[in-house]
C-alpha cells in the first residue's frame, strides 16, 4: 500500500464513527437521550483519536514503519474534528449559545472548565499543523508548541474521569494507556540525553 492509499483509507475510516452516529440519530437508535449520547460519543472519539495520535511515534520506534508518520497529522486533525463537534453540541444544545450561561458553567463545574481549556489548547495546534507554519515557526519552536498534545492528553483523561459519575474503569484505562505512551517518550528522551552526555565525555 502506498502512502497516498494509506492516507485515503485512514481518512475514510476515521469518518465512520460520525457517520454511524448520524445514522443512529436519524433512525432513533441512540437511546432515550440522543443528544447526551452524541455529546458523550464525540468526546470519547476525540480521546480515542488522541490516543492513536500519541501511539504513532512509539509504534514507529517499535516496528520501524516510518510510513506511520504520514498519517499522524491527519489523526491529530480528527482529534480536533470530533472535539469540535463535542464542543458545539454542548454550546448549542446544552447552553443554546448563551454566553453568560456558558461562562457561569465553566466557572461552576470543574470538568467543564478543564474541557474548555483542553479544547482551547487544540486550536493553536490545528492552526500550525500545515507545512507552511512549520517553516514559519521553525522546527524547534514548532515541536515545543506541539508538546501541548501531552497536556491535552492528560487533561482529556481528567475531564473524562470527572464526567463519569459511576463506573470509573473506562477513564482510568484511557489514563493508563496515555501514561504508558508518555512514559515511553520520557524514557526515549532520557536515553538520548544519556547517550549524548557519554559521547561528549568521550570526546
Z-matrix of the N, CA and C atoms (Angstrom, degrees):
N
C 1 1.462
C 2 1.532 1 109.99
N 3 1.315 2 116.50 1 129.81
C 4 1.464 3 120.83 2 178.91
C 5 1.534 4 110.13 3 -76.65
N 6 1.331 5 115.58 4 166.62
C 7 1.463 6 120.66 5 178.33
C 8 1.525 7 110.24 6 -60.27
N 9 1.340 8 116.27 7 -41.60
C 10 1.464 9 120.42 8 -179.99
C 11 1.526 10 111.31 9 -61.96
N 12 1.323 11 116.30 10 -43.96
C 13 1.457 12 120.68 11 179.45
C 14 1.528 13 111.14 12 -64.66
N 15 1.342 14 116.01 13 -40.00
C 16 1.465 15 120.65 14 178.29
C 17 1.522 16 110.51 15 -61.56
N 18 1.329 17 116.45 16 -43.21
C 19 1.467 18 120.70 17 179.74
C 20 1.523 19 111.33 18 -62.86
N 21 1.332 20 116.40 19 -39.76
C 22 1.467 21 120.56 20 179.65
C 23 1.523 22 110.28 21 -64.64
N 24 1.334 23 116.46 22 -44.21
C 25 1.468 24 121.58 23 179.66
C 26 1.525 25 110.37 24 -61.87
N 27 1.326 26 116.91 25 -45.74
C 28 1.473 27 121.31 26 -179.75
C 29 1.525 28 110.60 27 -65.06
N 30 1.332 29 116.59 28 -41.62
C 31 1.467 30 121.15 29 -179.63
C 32 1.532 31 110.78 30 -60.42
N 33 1.326 32 116.54 31 -47.89
C 34 1.470 33 120.68 32 -177.99
C 35 1.527 34 111.07 33 -69.36
N 36 1.324 35 116.15 34 -44.61
C 37 1.472 36 120.69 35 -179.52
C 38 1.527 37 111.41 36 -60.73
N 39 1.321 38 116.08 37 -37.10
C 40 1.464 39 120.52 38 -177.78
C 41 1.526 40 112.71 39 -69.46
N 42 1.324 41 116.97 40 -18.27
C 43 1.466 42 120.90 41 177.37
C 44 1.520 43 112.89 42 -86.56
N 45 1.323 44 116.84 43 -13.15
C 46 1.464 45 121.01 44 -176.69
C 47 1.533 46 112.44 45 -57.92
N 48 1.347 47 120.09 46 -46.49
C 49 1.467 48 118.89 47 -179.00
C 50 1.521 49 114.02 48 -57.35
N 51 1.333 50 117.88 49 -44.45
C 52 1.467 51 119.30 50 -178.41
C 53 1.528 52 110.45 51 -69.73
N 54 1.325 53 117.00 52 -33.70
C 55 1.471 54 119.95 53 176.70
C 56 1.524 55 110.99 54 -65.09
N 57 1.334 56 116.68 55 -40.32
C 58 1.464 57 120.90 56 178.80
C 59 1.535 58 110.89 57 -66.75
N 60 1.318 59 115.91 58 -36.88
C 61 1.465 60 119.66 59 178.09
C 62 1.526 61 111.23 60 -66.77
N 63 1.324 62 116.20 61 -42.13
C 64 1.470 63 120.09 62 177.79
C 65 1.530 64 110.14 63 -63.60
N 66 1.331 65 116.28 64 -42.75
C 67 1.467 66 120.83 65 177.62
C 68 1.526 67 110.41 66 -61.57
N 69 1.326 68 116.26 67 -43.49
C 70 1.462 69 120.33 68 178.57
C 71 1.511 70 112.42 69 -62.31
N 72 1.338 71 116.08 70 -37.48
C 73 1.465 72 120.60 71 178.41
C 74 1.519 73 111.10 72 -66.65
N 75 1.329 74 116.50 73 -43.44
C 76 1.472 75 121.44 74 -177.77
C 77 1.519 76 112.33 75 -70.74
N 78 1.326 77 116.78 76 -24.87
C 79 1.475 78 120.91 77 -177.88
C 80 1.531 79 112.42 78 -106.86
N 81 1.338 80 115.56 79 12.87
C 82 1.473 81 121.45 80 177.89
C 83 1.531 82 113.09 81 55.67
N 84 1.326 83 115.72 82 46.17
C 85 1.465 84 119.97 83 -179.29
C 86 1.532 85 112.52 84 -116.25
N 87 1.331 86 116.04 85 21.75
C 88 1.465 87 119.69 86 -178.96
C 89 1.525 88 112.61 87 -105.50
N 90 1.342 89 116.49 88 18.10
C 91 1.452 90 119.77 89 176.52
C 92 1.513 91 113.41 90 88.28
N 93 1.326 92 115.05 91 -171.04
C 94 1.469 93 120.51 92 -174.93
C 95 1.523 94 112.15 93 -74.05
N 96 1.337 95 116.35 94 -21.85
C 97 1.471 96 120.11 95 179.10
C 98 1.534 97 108.39 96 -127.75
N 99 1.338 98 116.98 97 80.34
C 100 1.472 99 120.24 98 -175.26
C 101 1.524 100 113.87 99 -62.67
N 102 1.336 101 117.50 100 -32.64
C 103 1.468 102 120.03 101 -179.78
C 104 1.523 103 110.17 102 -66.10
N 105 1.318 104 116.01 103 -42.92
C 106 1.464 105 120.27 104 177.40
C 107 1.526 106 110.78 105 -62.71
N 108 1.331 107 115.70 106 -40.10
C 109 1.474 108 120.56 107 178.49
C 110 1.514 109 110.69 108 -63.37
N 111 1.327 110 116.73 109 -45.81
C 112 1.467 111 121.19 110 178.79
C 113 1.528 112 111.34 111 -60.56
N 114 1.308 113 115.86 112 -45.39
C 115 1.470 114 120.48 113 -178.77
C 116 1.522 115 110.43 114 -63.24
N 117 1.331 116 116.04 115 -46.58
C 118 1.464 117 120.50 116 -178.96
C 119 1.533 118 111.55 117 -64.48
N 120 1.321 119 116.11 118 -46.40
C 121 1.459 120 119.84 119 -174.94
C 122 1.529 121 112.82 120 -69.34
N 123 1.327 122 117.64 121 -37.57
C 124 1.471 123 118.69 122 178.18
C 125 1.527 124 110.78 123 -67.13
N 126 1.343 125 116.30 124 -37.86
C 127 1.461 126 119.38 125 175.33
C 128 1.517 127 111.81 126 -64.05
N 129 1.325 128 115.45 127 -40.32
C 130 1.470 129 120.32 128 179.80
C 131 1.524 130 111.20 129 -66.66
N 132 1.323 131 116.16 130 -38.26
C 133 1.469 132 118.60 131 178.27
C 134 1.521 133 112.02 132 -69.62
N 135 1.313 134 116.98 133 -32.65
C 136 1.475 135 120.01 134 174.00
C 137 1.527 136 109.44 135 -60.45
N 138 1.330 137 116.40 136 -42.59
C 139 1.464 138 120.93 137 178.99
C 140 1.531 139 111.09 138 -66.74
N 141 1.324 140 116.86 139 -39.70
C 142 1.466 141 120.31 140 178.90
C 143 1.527 142 111.11 141 -62.74
N 144 1.316 143 116.54 142 -43.52
C 145 1.472 144 119.47 143 178.83
C 146 1.528 145 110.87 144 -68.48
N 147 1.316 146 117.15 145 -30.29
C 148 1.463 147 120.77 146 175.81
C 149 1.528 148 110.14 147 -65.33
N 150 1.319 149 116.41 148 -42.62
C 151 1.477 150 120.67 149 176.94
C 152 1.526 151 110.31 150 -62.49
N 153 1.331 152 116.71 151 -43.84
C 154 1.468 153 120.71 152 178.41
C 155 1.523 154 111.07 153 -60.79
N 156 1.326 155 116.21 154 -42.15
C 157 1.467 156 120.83 155 179.31
C 158 1.522 157 111.06 156 -61.61
N 159 1.331 158 116.12 157 -45.26
C 160 1.464 159 120.53 158 179.58
C 161 1.534 160 112.00 159 -67.89
N 162 1.319 161 116.19 160 -26.27
C 163 1.469 162 120.15 161 -177.80
C 164 1.529 163 112.86 162 -77.92
N 165 1.321 164 117.95 163 -17.40
C 166 1.461 165 121.06 164 -175.07
C 167 1.529 166 111.99 165 -58.38
N 168 1.330 167 117.24 166 -51.03
C 169 1.473 168 120.04 167 -176.41
C 170 1.524 169 112.59 168 -63.94
N 171 1.354 170 120.08 169 -48.83
C 172 1.467 171 119.04 170 176.16
C 173 1.523 172 113.59 171 -59.06
N 174 1.344 173 116.56 172 -37.77
C 175 1.466 174 119.79 173 177.50
C 176 1.525 175 111.22 174 -64.44
N 177 1.334 176 115.33 175 -38.34
C 178 1.471 177 119.06 176 177.94
C 179 1.525 178 110.51 177 -65.03
N 180 1.323 179 117.27 178 -41.75
C 181 1.466 180 120.97 179 177.21
C 182 1.527 181 111.20 180 -61.87
N 183 1.329 182 114.81 181 -40.37
C 184 1.459 183 120.24 182 -175.52
C 185 1.520 184 112.94 183 -74.25
N 186 1.346 185 115.98 184 -40.52
C 187 1.457 186 120.20 185 -173.17
C 188 1.527 187 114.57 186 -101.49
N 189 1.339 188 116.22 187 -21.50
C 190 1.458 189 119.59 188 -175.03
C 191 1.515 190 112.97 189 78.65
N 192 1.340 191 116.74 190 9.43
C 193 1.468 192 120.98 191 -179.91
C 194 1.533 193 109.43 192 -83.39
N 195 1.300 194 116.27 193 86.52
C 196 1.466 195 120.87 194 -177.80
C 197 1.523 196 112.89 195 -66.50
N 198 1.330 197 116.18 196 -17.68
C 199 1.462 198 120.69 197 179.49
C 200 1.533 199 111.14 198 -62.82
N 201 1.336 200 116.57 199 -22.55
C 202 1.463 201 120.05 200 -179.56
C 203 1.530 202 112.09 201 -60.80
N 204 1.330 203 115.85 202 -29.35
C 205 1.468 204 120.25 203 -179.63
C 206 1.521 205 110.87 204 -60.21
N 207 1.315 206 116.99 205 -29.82
C 208 1.465 207 121.24 206 -175.48
C 209 1.528 208 112.90 207 -67.81
N 210 1.348 209 117.54 208 -19.28
C 211 1.472 210 119.67 209 -179.24
C 212 1.532 211 112.30 210 -106.26
N 213 1.339 212 117.04 211 -2.97
C 214 1.463 213 119.96 212 -176.86
C 215 1.526 214 111.59 213 -62.80
N 216 1.319 215 117.09 214 -43.63
C 217 1.468 216 120.43 215 -179.11
C 218 1.520 217 111.01 216 -63.69
N 219 1.329 218 116.79 217 -40.72
C 220 1.457 219 120.74 218 179.50
C 221 1.524 220 110.94 219 -63.58
N 222 1.316 221 116.74 220 -42.88
C 223 1.463 222 120.77 221 178.17
C 224 1.526 223 110.32 222 -62.68
N 225 1.328 224 116.34 223 -39.18
C 226 1.460 225 120.66 224 176.95
C 227 1.519 226 112.24 225 -62.10
N 228 1.320 227 116.28 226 -39.10
C 229 1.469 228 120.13 227 178.25
C 230 1.521 229 111.24 228 -68.26
N 231 1.328 230 116.58 229 -31.57
C 232 1.463 231 119.61 230 176.46
C 233 1.531 232 111.14 231 -71.44
N 234 1.324 233 117.31 232 -28.71
C 235 1.467 234 119.84 233 171.80
C 236 1.525 235 108.64 234 -56.79
N 237 1.328 236 115.84 235 -49.03
C 238 1.468 237 120.72 236 -179.51
C 239 1.527 238 111.09 237 -65.88
N 240 1.309 239 117.32 238 -39.66
C 241 1.466 240 122.11 239 -179.22
C 242 1.525 241 110.79 240 -57.60
N 243 1.328 242 116.38 241 -50.26
C 244 1.468 243 119.17 242 -178.66
C 245 1.530 244 111.46 243 -73.47
N 246 1.333 245 116.80 244 -34.47
C 247 1.469 246 119.84 245 176.74
C 248 1.528 247 110.68 246 -65.82
N 249 1.335 248 116.62 247 -36.36
C 250 1.467 249 121.04 248 178.78
C 251 1.528 250 110.79 249 -65.16
N 252 1.325 251 116.91 250 -44.58
C 253 1.462 252 120.01 251 176.90
C 254 1.528 253 110.18 252 -61.11
N 255 1.325 254 115.04 253 -44.08
C 256 1.471 255 121.72 254 178.54
C 257 1.533 256 110.48 255 -56.78
N 258 1.319 257 116.21 256 -46.43
C 259 1.466 258 121.35 257 -179.15
C 260 1.526 259 111.55 258 -68.15
N 261 1.318 260 116.74 259 -43.11
C 262 1.467 261 120.40 260 -179.23
C 263 1.522 262 111.95 261 -63.90
N 264 1.333 263 116.38 262 -37.37
C 265 1.466 264 120.00 263 177.55
C 266 1.532 265 110.43 264 -62.62
N 267 1.320 266 115.53 265 -40.15
C 268 1.474 267 120.05 266 177.44
C 269 1.534 268 110.78 267 -66.61
N 270 1.328 269 116.81 268 -48.11
C 271 1.468 270 120.53 269 -177.12
C 272 1.523 271 112.07 270 -65.77
N 273 1.326 272 116.02 271 -37.52
C 274 1.459 273 120.72 272 -174.35
C 275 1.527 274 112.34 273 -85.37
N 276 1.334 275 116.29 274 -58.83
C 277 1.455 276 120.24 275 -170.40
C 278 1.529 277 113.83 276 -88.48
N 279 1.321 278 116.73 277 -17.78
C 280 1.456 279 119.46 278 177.70
C 281 1.529 280 111.30 279 -97.84
N 282 1.339 281 116.14 280 -41.69
C 283 1.471 282 120.15 281 -175.63
C 284 1.530 283 113.46 282 -113.42
N 285 1.329 284 118.20 283 -5.83
C 286 1.469 285 122.77 284 177.96
C 287 1.537 286 112.33 285 54.45
N 288 1.329 287 115.34 286 34.37
C 289 1.471 288 123.08 287 178.92
C 290 1.527 289 112.86 288 57.10
N 291 1.321 290 116.74 289 28.03
C 292 1.469 291 121.67 290 176.44
C 293 1.533 292 107.83 291 -82.73
N 294 1.335 293 116.08 292 103.97
C 295 1.463 294 121.38 293 -173.65
C 296 1.529 295 111.89 294 -57.87
N 297 1.334 296 116.43 295 -43.41
C 298 1.464 297 119.92 296 -179.06
C 299 1.523 298 111.78 297 -61.87
N 300 1.323 299 115.92 298 -43.15
C 301 1.466 300 120.07 299 179.67
C 302 1.530 301 111.27 300 -68.64
N 303 1.319 302 115.68 301 -35.83
C 304 1.468 303 119.96 302 178.79
C 305 1.529 304 110.14 303 -63.90
N 306 1.334 305 115.87 304 -45.94
C 307 1.472 306 120.78 305 179.30
C 308 1.529 307 110.65 306 -61.79
N 309 1.334 308 116.31 307 -44.00
C 310 1.465 309 120.36 308 178.29
C 311 1.525 310 111.02 309 -60.78
N 312 1.333 311 116.03 310 -41.31
C 313 1.465 312 120.86 311 -178.41
C 314 1.527 313 110.93 312 -67.14
N 315 1.331 314 116.27 313 -39.84
C 316 1.463 315 121.09 314 179.06
C 317 1.532 316 110.41 315 -62.21
N 318 1.346 317 115.65 316 -40.26
C 319 1.461 318 120.39 317 -179.13
C 320 1.535 319 111.19 318 -74.71
N 321 1.325 320 115.84 319 -38.80
C 322 1.465 321 121.51 320 -172.62
C 323 1.520 322 113.33 321 -76.23
N 324 1.342 323 117.22 322 -40.67
C 325 1.472 324 119.67 323 -173.52
C 326 1.529 325 110.29 324 -111.03
N 327 1.329 326 117.92 325 113.64
C 328 1.472 327 122.16 326 -175.77
C 329 1.527 328 114.21 327 -57.33
N 330 1.337 329 117.72 328 -38.10
C 331 1.470 330 117.93 329 -178.46
C 332 1.526 331 111.25 330 -68.74
N 333 1.333 332 117.33 331 -28.52
C 334 1.464 333 121.04 332 174.15
C 335 1.528 334 109.55 333 -71.01
N 336 1.327 335 116.17 334 -40.84
C 337 1.473 336 121.23 335 177.41
C 338 1.515 337 110.74 336 -56.93
N 339 1.328 338 115.41 337 -49.18
C 340 1.468 339 120.30 338 -179.59
C 341 1.521 340 110.79 339 -64.65
N 342 1.326 341 116.53 340 -41.95
C 343 1.465 342 120.28 341 179.45
C 344 1.517 343 112.04 342 -62.61
N 345 1.322 344 116.27 343 -40.69
C 346 1.468 345 120.89 344 179.90
C 347 1.529 346 111.13 345 -63.50
N 348 1.337 347 116.54 346 -47.99
C 349 1.460 348 119.43 347 -178.98
C 350 1.533 349 112.18 348 -69.88
N 351 1.319 350 115.98 349 -30.41
C 352 1.467 351 119.75 350 176.10
C 353 1.523 352 110.36 351 -65.07
N 354 1.336 353 115.79 352 -46.18
C 355 1.466 354 119.77 353 178.20
C 356 1.525 355 110.78 354 -63.30
N 357 1.337 356 116.54 355 -42.60
C 358 1.466 357 120.60 356 179.49
C 359 1.522 358 111.34 357 -59.86
N 360 1.321 359 116.94 358 -34.23
C 361 1.469 360 121.37 359 -179.56
C 362 1.524 361 112.16 360 -69.80
N 363 1.331 362 115.82 361 -22.39
C 364 1.470 363 119.29 362 178.00
C 365 1.526 364 112.07 363 -72.37
N 366 1.319 365 116.55 364 -29.02
C 367 1.469 366 120.78 365 -172.99
C 368 1.528 367 113.13 366 -59.38
N 369 1.362 368 120.06 367 -50.62
C 370 1.471 369 118.26 368 178.92
C 371 1.526 370 113.13 369 -63.33
N 372 1.327 371 117.45 370 -27.35
C 373 1.465 372 119.85 371 178.15
C 374 1.529 373 110.54 372 -70.14
N 375 1.313 374 116.13 373 -41.60
C 376 1.470 375 120.15 374 178.41
C 377 1.521 376 110.68 375 -66.55
N 378 1.324 377 116.02 376 -41.57
C 379 1.470 378 120.63 377 -178.27
C 380 1.528 379 112.49 378 -65.99
N 381 1.326 380 117.05 379 -23.11
C 382 1.478 381 120.59 380 -178.52
C 383 1.523 382 111.86 381 -111.33
N 384 1.336 383 116.51 382 20.92
C 385 1.466 384 119.41 383 -175.17
C 386 1.530 385 113.63 384 -83.75
N 387 1.331 386 117.68 385 -9.11
C 388 1.466 387 119.88 386 -177.83
C 389 1.534 388 111.18 387 -90.92
N 390 1.304 389 115.74 388 162.07
C 391 1.472 390 121.68 389 -176.65
C 392 1.525 391 112.64 390 -62.00
N 393 1.328 392 116.21 391 -34.20
C 394 1.471 393 120.38 392 -179.38
C 395 1.531 394 110.88 393 -61.60
N 396 1.342 395 116.26 394 -40.86
C 397 1.462 396 120.05 395 -179.86
C 398 1.525 397 111.63 396 -72.59
N 399 1.322 398 116.36 397 -31.22
C 400 1.475 399 119.34 398 175.76
C 401 1.526 400 109.55 399 -61.65
N 402 1.342 401 115.74 400 -44.28
C 403 1.468 402 120.39 401 179.63
C 404 1.529 403 110.97 402 -67.61
N 405 1.329 404 116.23 403 -39.23
C 406 1.458 405 120.22 404 -177.43
C 407 1.536 406 111.58 405 -67.51
N 408 1.310 407 116.08 406 -42.60
C 409 1.459 408 120.47 407 -179.00
C 410 1.526 409 112.80 408 -78.65
N 411 1.317 410 115.09 409 -29.02
C 412 1.460 411 119.17 410 -172.79
C 413 1.518 412 109.29 411 89.98
N 414 1.314 413 116.34 412 146.35
C 415 1.460 414 121.22 413 -174.06
C 416 1.516 415 114.38 414 -55.75
N 417 1.349 416 117.41 415 -45.37
C 418 1.467 417 120.78 416 -175.91
C 419 1.527 418 111.80 417 -66.94
N 420 1.331 419 116.37 418 -46.03
C 421 1.469 420 119.57 419 -179.77
C 422 1.524 421 110.80 420 -66.03
N 423 1.332 422 115.71 421 -38.15
C 424 1.469 423 120.26 422 179.28
C 425 1.522 424 110.32 423 -63.06
N 426 1.328 425 116.70 424 -43.13
C 427 1.468 426 120.35 425 179.32
C 428 1.519 427 111.79 426 -65.50
N 429 1.344 428 116.32 427 -39.52
C 430 1.467 429 119.52 428 178.12
C 431 1.528 430 111.02 429 -62.65
N 432 1.351 431 115.44 430 -43.02
C 433 1.458 432 119.84 431 179.44
C 434 1.523 433 110.88 432 -61.73
N 435 1.322 434 116.44 433 -43.19
C 436 1.460 435 120.87 434 -174.84
C 437 1.523 436 113.43 435 -77.71
N 438 1.321 437 116.46 436 -1.40
C 439 1.468 438 119.62 437 169.43
C 440 1.527 439 110.87 438 -72.88
N 441 1.323 440 116.23 439 -8.47
C 442 1.463 441 121.16 440 170.28
C 443 1.533 442 110.94 441 -56.25
N 444 1.318 443 116.00 442 -24.44
C 445 1.465 444 121.25 443 179.02
C 446 1.522 445 110.76 444 -55.46
N 447 1.332 446 116.49 445 -36.72
C 448 1.463 447 120.03 446 -178.85
C 449 1.524 448 110.76 447 -66.91
N 450 1.333 449 116.61 448 -42.87
C 451 1.469 450 120.51 449 176.09
C 452 1.523 451 109.98 450 -62.17
N 453 1.323 452 116.56 451 -44.00
C 454 1.465 453 121.57 452 -179.13
C 455 1.526 454 110.55 453 -60.23
N 456 1.331 455 116.50 454 -41.49
C 457 1.464 456 120.72 455 -179.47
C 458 1.522 457 111.02 456 -62.69
N 459 1.326 458 116.76 457 -47.47
C 460 1.471 459 121.14 458 -179.80
C 461 1.527 460 110.41 459 -65.07
N 462 1.337 461 116.14 460 -46.15
C 463 1.466 462 120.80 461 -178.80
C 464 1.526 463 111.52 462 -63.42
N 465 1.319 464 117.12 463 -36.07
C 466 1.471 465 121.34 464 178.72
C 467 1.519 466 110.84 465 -63.16
N 468 1.330 467 116.11 466 -41.06
C 469 1.465 468 120.28 467 178.52
C 470 1.528 469 111.30 468 -66.55
N 471 1.325 470 116.02 469 -39.93
C 472 1.469 471 120.21 470 177.80
C 473 1.532 472 109.97 471 -63.94
N 474 1.329 473 116.33 472 -43.42
C 475 1.470 474 122.28 473 177.41
C 476 1.526 475 110.50 474 -58.79
N 477 1.319 476 117.00 475 -45.68
C 478 1.465 477 122.38 476 -179.63
C 479 1.530 478 110.17 477 -65.11
N 480 1.336 479 116.01 478 -44.02
C 481 1.463 480 120.95 479 -178.98
C 482 1.533 481 110.88 480 -61.36
N 483 1.322 482 116.50 481 -43.52
C 484 1.464 483 120.51 482 -178.70
C 485 1.528 484 111.90 483 -71.43
N 486 1.322 485 116.00 484 -27.97
C 487 1.466 486 121.04 485 -179.01
C 488 1.529 487 111.30 486 -71.81
N 489 1.343 488 115.87 487 -39.68
C 490 1.463 489 120.66 488 -177.67
C 491 1.527 490 109.51 489 -73.37
N 492 1.302 491 115.94 490 126.48
C 493 1.467 492 119.79 491 -174.79
C 494 1.531 493 113.15 492 -94.55
N 495 1.317 494 117.07 493 -27.58
C 496 1.468 495 119.23 494 -174.69
C 497 1.530 496 111.69 495 -110.31
N 498 1.312 497 116.37 496 -89.79
C 499 1.463 498 121.66 497 -175.45
C 500 1.524 499 110.25 498 -79.00
N 501 1.328 500 116.33 499 113.23
C 502 1.463 501 122.16 500 -177.08
C 503 1.535 502 112.59 501 -91.55
N 504 1.323 503 117.41 502 4.19
C 505 1.464 504 121.00 503 -173.80
C 506 1.532 505 112.18 504 -58.62
N 507 1.332 506 116.89 505 -48.70
C 508 1.469 507 120.68 506 -175.27
C 509 1.529 508 112.58 507 -61.95
N 510 1.347 509 119.34 508 -51.33
C 511 1.467 510 117.78 509 178.02
C 512 1.523 511 113.14 510 -62.35
N 513 1.330 512 117.60 511 -32.80
C 514 1.461 513 120.40 512 177.54
C 515 1.529 514 111.29 513 -66.15
N 516 1.333 515 116.26 514 -37.06
C 517 1.464 516 119.69 515 178.27
C 518 1.532 517 111.29 516 -67.09
N 519 1.313 518 116.21 517 -41.29
C 520 1.470 519 119.32 518 175.72
C 521 1.524 520 110.27 519 -62.89
N 522 1.321 521 115.95 520 -40.87
C 523 1.457 522 120.04 521 177.97
C 524 1.516 523 111.95 522 -61.92
N 525 1.334 524 116.97 523 -40.16
C 526 1.458 525 121.49 524 179.14
C 527 1.525 526 111.11 525 -64.65
N 528 1.336 527 116.66 526 -44.84
C 529 1.467 528 120.80 527 179.92
C 530 1.525 529 110.34 528 -61.72
N 531 1.319 530 116.81 529 -44.92
C 532 1.465 531 120.68 530 -179.65
C 533 1.529 532 110.36 531 -65.72
N 534 1.334 533 116.80 532 -39.50
C 535 1.464 534 120.48 533 178.00
C 536 1.539 535 110.62 534 -60.66
N 537 1.324 536 116.73 535 -40.94
C 538 1.467 537 121.00 536 178.57
C 539 1.526 538 110.78 537 -64.79
N 540 1.336 539 116.21 538 -44.68
C 541 1.471 540 120.68 539 -179.33
C 542 1.528 541 111.45 540 -63.17
N 543 1.322 542 116.76 541 -39.13
C 544 1.465 543 120.25 542 178.21
C 545 1.526 544 111.24 543 -72.83
N 546 1.334 545 116.79 544 -35.62
C 547 1.467 546 120.73 545 178.38
C 548 1.532 547 111.03 546 -64.72
N 549 1.328 548 116.34 547 -38.04
C 550 1.472 549 120.66 548 177.52
C 551 1.522 550 110.13 549 -61.97
N 552 1.322 551 116.49 550 -43.35
C 553 1.465 552 120.85 551 177.89
C 554 1.534 553 111.10 552 -62.40
N 555 1.325 554 116.48 553 -43.11
C 556 1.458 555 121.05 554 -179.61
C 557 1.523 556 110.68 555 -63.08
N 558 1.325 557 115.87 556 -43.54
C 559 1.468 558 120.91 557 178.78
C 560 1.527 559 110.91 558 -61.56
N 561 1.333 560 115.77 559 -43.52
C 562 1.466 561 120.93 560 179.61
C 563 1.524 562 110.42 561 -63.05
N 564 1.331 563 116.49 562 -43.15
C 565 1.458 564 121.08 563 -179.89
C 566 1.525 565 111.35 564 -64.54
N 567 1.342 566 116.80 565 -42.27
C 568 1.461 567 121.11 566 179.09
C 569 1.525 568 111.30 567 -66.43
N 570 1.320 569 116.47 568 -36.29
C 571 1.468 570 120.79 569 178.27
C 572 1.520 571 110.97 570 -64.81
N 573 1.344 572 115.42 571 -41.88
C 574 1.467 573 119.57 572 178.37
C 575 1.518 574 111.02 573 -63.52
N 576 1.336 575 115.90 574 -41.10
C 577 1.469 576 120.38 575 179.60
C 578 1.522 577 110.77 576 -63.48
N 579 1.334 578 115.81 577 -41.09
C 580 1.467 579 119.73 578 179.93
C 581 1.507 580 111.55 579 -65.30
N 582 1.330 581 116.34 580 -42.41
C 583 1.474 582 120.96 581 178.61
C 584 1.509 583 110.42 582 -63.14
N 585 1.353 584 116.22 583 -41.93
C 586 1.468 585 120.07 584 179.88
C 587 1.532 586 111.20 585 -63.65
N 588 1.332 587 117.57 586 -40.07
C 589 1.467 588 121.70 587 179.71
C 590 1.533 589 110.76 588 -65.50
N 591 1.326 590 116.74 589 -40.49
C 592 1.462 591 121.32 590 178.40
C 593 1.531 592 110.41 591 -64.15
N 594 1.336 593 115.14 592 -41.13
C 595 1.464 594 119.95 593 -179.42
C 596 1.521 595 110.75 594 -64.51
N 597 1.344 596 115.89 595 -40.49
C 598 1.473 597 120.38 596 179.12
C 599 1.516 598 110.09 597 -66.76
N 600 1.340 599 116.31 598 -41.59
C 601 1.456 600 120.13 599 -179.18
C 602 1.528 601 111.88 600 -63.38
N 603 1.316 602 115.99 601 -38.63
C 604 1.478 603 120.24 602 -179.22
C 605 1.511 604 111.91 603 -72.86
N 606 1.343 605 116.88 604 -27.71
C 607 1.456 606 119.97 605 -179.65
C 608 1.524 607 109.88 606 -77.96
